[in-house]
């Protein structure tokens, strides 16, 4: 339970000549009561059986956030192998092993660099903080750029079609995004704006020196919209349509789908504390501005994918797939 406090001490011996002070105190308490009423009946985060640390050995702590990255990469690797078993795969299973290394490196480096550049440029004055990955701070957009660069390097090294490899990876990416947002929720971070919705949650220490209101669990919104729903959409397109034979179609759907989901959900999400002024000045959160190029690029890839359809030669050496 977080500590609660009142702005003024209660003094039962207040004399009538202090009636104005009493009125001020009662008025302040009424406002506070209104804030408490907003959170009345809502789930309190501190009452949930959640702990950011998944395993604590004293000398070593394994956090859920780290497990989310590890689990996302391993689950993505497994699912990618299932996709590569289908006709017309752009690379062989042996390439997937190399892909895991380049993807992990690209996601970590790109995610951290993107976070520093877009969300915490003050870290540039203290480079040691940039290396403290265990303190948190990763950007999806930076991680995506790092992932694409890793794919490009892999494709160049093995003579693969970069765009078609990206199509397959796009079907895998929402898994890691879903795990990551669930980890954010477990950590009690990146919460949403105040809300009186029945499912709103009272996160601790969201107001400096004030009473915490119930808030949108925007982390779970993102896990659902940017993770599960996007994964199901891409899975349907891959398994039930010929989308994988149109280079760029699945990648474009992933970029545009993620961009739209993030742009909409950001309206219920509280901007990062250091970027509140930026959001007020520009009218949009930093995350929303960063999704606009993704949406535009994704729509372009979708619109032009049909014209890029060519006879596909599976890397595994099986019959050609038209």
N, C-alpha and C positions, 0 to 999 in steps of 0.2 A: 504494500500500500504506500502510495506516495503521501507525503505530509500535506495537510490542509492547514490553511491559516486564514485569519480574518484581518482586515486592514486596520482595525482599531481595537484596543483593549476594551473589555466589557467592565464597567464600573457601576455596581448597583447603587452606589451612593451619590449619583449625579443629582445636583440640585436644580430646581426649576430655572434658575438664571442661565443654565446651560442648555435651554430647550432648543436653541438653534443647532448646537453641536449634536444633540440627540437626533434631531431631524436629519442632519447630514449623515450620521451613522446609520440610521434606519434606511435612508435612501441608498447608501452604498451597499448595505446588506441585502436590500431588495434586488439590486442589480446582480449581486453575487448569487442570490437565490435563483434568479432567472437563469443564470449560466448553469447552475447545478441542476435545475429542472430540465435543462436541455439534455443532460447526460443521465437523468434519472431513468432507471429501468434498462439502460443499455449495458452491453457487455463491457466489462473492464479488462483491459489487456493484462493487468497484473494478476487477475484471477484465473487466467488461462494457464494450463500446464506447459508453458513454453520457456525455453532457455536457449539463448544464442549459442551456447556451448553444447555440442552434441556428446563430446567425450572429454572428461577432465581427469587427467592422471596426476595433477599437481604440477609436475615438471613439464607437462605437455598438454595443450588444449586443442581439440579439433572442433572447429566451429561449423555450424550448419551452412554458412555462406561458402566456406571452402568445399564442403561436401556437395553443395549445389553445382559448383563448377566441375568437380570431379565426376559426379553422377551424370550431369548433362553431357559431358564429353563421352563417357562410356556408353550411355544409353543411345546417344547420337551415332556413335561408331557402330553399335549393334544394328540399329535401324538402317543405317547407310548400307551395311552389308546385305540386308534383306532387299533393298532397292537395287543393288548391283547384281543380284541374282536374276533380275528380270531381263527380258530381251532388250537389246539396244543400249546397254550400259555404256557410259562414256569412259569408264576406266575399269580395270580388273580389281579383284579383291586385294591383290598384293599392293595396289596403289593406296588402298584405304589405310593401310598401316602407316605409310609415310604421311598421309593426309592428317592423321591424328596428331602427329608431332607438329607439323606446320600450322595446323588449326589452333592447337593449344598455345603455341608461341604467338601467333597473330592476335588471338583473342586477348591474351593477357597484356601484351605490349600495347596493342591498339586501344584496348579498353582503358588502360591506365593513362596513356598519353592523351586520349580524347577527353578523359575526365579533367586532367590538369589544364588542358587548353580551353575547354568550354565552361567548366564549372569551378575550377579552383586555380586560376592563373597565378595567385599569390605563392603557390608552391614553387614556382620557378626561382624565387629568391632564396629558397631553402631546399635544394635538390635532395637532401637526405629524406625529406618527407615523401618525395615521389617514390622512393624505394620501399616505403613502409606499407606494402600492400595489405598487411594484416589489419591496418586501421580502416580499411574499406575505401570505396571510391573508385567505381568503374563506370565507364560510359558505354552504353550499348552501341551507339553510333560509331564510336572509336573502335570497339571490338569488331563491328561488322566490317569496317575498312581494313582492319588488320587481318581478318579472316579472308577477305577477298584477295588481299596481297599474298597471303599464304597459299591460296588456291592457284593464283597466277604463277607463283614460283614453282609449285608442284607440276602444273600443266606444262610449263616451259621445260622443266627438267625431263619429263617423260613424254613430251610431244602430244599432250592431250588437248582437247577442245575446252578452253577455259569456261566459256559460257554454258556449255552443257554440264560440266562438272558443278558449276554454281547452281544450276537448276536442281541437281540432286541434293546438294548441301542445303539449299533453301528449304527443302522438305524436312530436313533434320533440325535446323536452327531453332524452331519454336520450342523444342523439348528443353533445351538449355535455358531459354527465356522463361519458361514456366517454372522451372526449378529455382531459378534465380529470384524471381518475384516472391515465391513462397518463402524463400530464405529471408528476404527483406521483411516480410510480415513477421516471421519468427523473431527477427532482430528488433522489431518494433520501430522501424525506420521508414522513411519515405511515405508517411501517412498522408491522408487526404484532407480536404477542407472540412470545417465543422458541418455537422449534419444532424438532423433529428430523425433520420430514417431508422426503422426498427433494427436494422442490422449494423448500425453505426457502432463504433468501438471507442472507448475512452483510453487513448494511449497516454502514458505518463510523460511528464516534462515536455509538453508541446507548447506551453505558454510560460514565458519567463516571469516568475513572480506572480503567477495568476492561477486561476482554476482551469483545469483541462476540460475542454468540451468533448462531446462525442464527435467522432470524425468518420469520414468515408474510409473503409479499408481499401484504399486505391491499389495497394500492392496486389490484393486478390483480384481486383478488376483487371489489372494488367496480366496477371497469371492466366486469367480466363480468356481475355480478348487477344493479347499478343502471343499467348502460349497455346492453350488447348484448342480454341476455336480456329486459329490460323493453322494449327497442325492438322485438324480435321479437314479443313478446306483443301489444303495442299495434298493431303493423303487421297482425298476423293479425286482430285484432278489427276494425280499420278496413277492410281489404280483403276479408275473407271473411265478415263478419257485418254486421248492420244497426246496430251499436253507435253509429255516428256520428249516427243519427237519434234517439238517446235522450240528450237534453242532460244532461251530467254523468257519463255512464257511462265514457267514456274518461278524463276527468280523474280520476274516482274510482279507476279501475284504476291510473292512473299514480301517484297519491298513496299508495294502499294498497300497491301493488307495490314502490315505492321504499322506503316505510317498513319493510316486512317485510324486504326485502333488507338495508337498512342496519342494522336492529335485530339481525339474525342475524350479519352480518359483523363487527359491532362486538365480538363475543365473541372474535374472533381479532385484533383491532386494539388497539394500545397507546394508552391515552388520552393526550391532549395533556399535556405535562409540567406545565403550570400547573393541570391539572384532575385529577391523579392522586388527590389527597386527596378531591376531590368524588366521584370514582368509588368510592373505598373507603368513603366515608361513606354514599352512597346505594345502592350495590350495582349501579348502572348508569352507563354513560358519558353525558356530556352529549348526544352524538349520539343515543343511544337514547331518552332522555327526550323529545327534540325530535321524534322520529318517532311517538310515541304519538298526539298530536293528528292527525298526518297520516293514520295508519292508521284512526283513528276517523272522521275526516271523509271519507276515501276510501270506506270501507264504507257510510257514510250515503248518499253520492252514488250509489253502485252500486245500493243497495237501493231508492232512490226515483226512479231514472232512468226506469223504464218509465212511471211516472205523469206524467212531464213530456213524454212524446212528443207532439208536435203536428205539424200539417202544415207541412212545411218549404218556405219560399219562397227559392230560391237568389238570392243577391245579384247574380249575374251576369245575371239576367233570363231564364233558361231556364225550361222547364216545371217546375211544382211537383213535388216528390217527397214522397210520403206516407210 
